[in-house]
């Protein structure tokens, strides 16, 4: 195994007095492929795996740990369907999309809007202007009321914005994922693969969504495997 090597990007701030240092990690760890989601239906214990954007691929949190700068994924099974959610670790919030996905609600006369994470493009800046709010973000679901095989709030490759507290100061960062799914006998099977992530080390400065050089190769491998599985 080769160690994770961060890509350091030093960019001069507009004031000229501060210098931004965006630390970016790519997923080079073959054992850190798909996120291990937890299921809260059996209790309050967190069994899932978090992605900490301040650490490299070989230094990620153990199952159940949610340190500052981390994202967490949860799977729920309820009356209306099967859903995957993105949550936050300690002292962390994520940017929420302003566009809701309407899903029929058995207890309401009209559909309920489910809000996914705001999807940032490569080169976008993440700062205080993003829609950072507490709570969980819907990623993907199967709606039993409509028979829909999949309800998506994010694209197959998407980037999320992260705001977190580190040593009592606010930092911004991002994480880019590949989403893979299949529905087998009505049951949702979903994989979320971290591709590249990072954060701005200077408090308060914006973080830019940056692709790592190997991202294209990782994405290709993920979806090649997905295609083989769907055709099986």
JOQUISUL-V428277 format. One record per helix or strand. SS is the DSSP state (@ for helix, = for strand). FROM is the first residue (numbers start at 1). TO is the last residue. If there is no record, write none. Layout:
SS_FROM_TO ; SS_FROM_TO
//
This chain:
=_7_12 ; =_19_26 ; =_34_34 ; =_38_39 ; @_40_42 ; =_50_52 ; =_70_77 ; =_81_88 ; =_92_103 ; =_112_117 ; =_125_126 ; =_132_133 ; =_137_143 ; =_148_152 ; =_157_166 ; =_169_184 ; =_187_200 ; =_207_208 ; @_215_231
//
